[in-house]
Amino acid sequence: MVSNQIKETVEYLKSVGFGQADFGLILGSGLGDLANEIENPVVADYADIPNFPSSKVAGHAGKLVYGDLAGKKVIAMQGRFHYYEGHSMQTVTLPVRVMKSFGADSLIVTNAAGGINFGPGTLMLINDHINYTFDNPLIGENLDEFGPRFPDMSEAYNKNYREIAQKVAADNGIKTEEGVYMGFSGPTYETPAEIRFAKTIGADAVGMSTVPEVIVANHSGMKVLGISAITNHAAGQQAELNHAEVVEVTTRIKADFQELVKSILAAL
């Protein structure tokens, strides 16, 4: 069933001009403007793509863009699908397998996250994650054509890519941190008690995305670079949490973010 959906989606995208890709990009809340810099773009609205739901979250444009960015062929999601919207994990991660089907062997995944050990405005390179969604996109029949039944997650976020990203950031005068991302299901923000728990088990930032896509990317043999834009202090560390602040902070730091991603792509 899932294999048929992937094939149907790929065939449609080929028919509208999508082709071979080097990188997949998943652009999170408030960070989708980077896709506007793609040259020779082919744009498909999620609403027109078979098996793609519409993205209904503020800060997510809901478009898939194919073209050239920093000398690489990319397929970029302007906004992602979220588990908390009621989509299955298979739907949330289908775009990653579509990217792989177009030849992309690497994925750059971004998100807006709440900071536990880092403050708003920080760009955090993800070095590992904790799956606290209580679900996994690989549950069910294994898609042998993509990867093994029991994929290794020892280096879910490619160490070499992180080292290149750190050097590129330093060369561009952009400060980055490195840490562990903990993925919750959402849509509620975490409670102060949950944040204390997250900190205790080693999380540096929390959010409601990324983990499912990275699991599927690793299953498919893709190298992953993850970047969190820390948009607020996590629960218990500031008076209240709201999505408007998330979008406002990402808007403020998006210039550095866009420059960093383009420079990383050029260097990889």
Secondary structure, DSSP 8 states (H G I E B T S, - for coil): -HHHHHHHHHHHHHHTT----SEEEEE-TT-GGGGGG-EEEEEEEGGGSTT-----STT---EEEEEEETTEEEEEEES---GGGT--HHHHHHHHHHHHHTT--EEEEEEEEEESSS-TT-EEEEEEEEEESS--TT-SS--TTT--SS---TTSS-HHHHHHHHHHHHHTT--EEEEEEEEE--SS---HHHHHHHHHTT-SEEESSSHHHHHHHHHTT-EEEEEEEEEEE-TTSSS---HHHHHHHHHHHHHHHHHHHHHHHHH-
